[in-house]
Amino acid sequence: MKTLSIGAFEAKTHLSALLGKVQMGQVFCITKRGRPVAELRPAKSTQHRPVFGCDRGRVTVSADFDAPLADFQEYTQ
């Protein structure tokens, strides 16, 4: 997405609406008297929750996954 410029007064007035757009990925350059002062962008998440299925194709289970192991036969008798 393209960075949009917005004046400081307008940013203050419409902060709630801007935060909604930022949450969707929009970035704003906040200006004061036409000069860039700050950027309003989505925060980097400090907690990462894995997305279901994100490891698809990375993990394989062999056909003998549940076959008895020779090393442990003495423990199962």
Secondary structure, DSSP 8 states (H G I E B T S, - for coil): ---EEEEHHHHHHTHHHHHHHHHTT--EEEEETTEEEEEE-----SS----TTTTTTT----TTTTS--GGGHHHH-
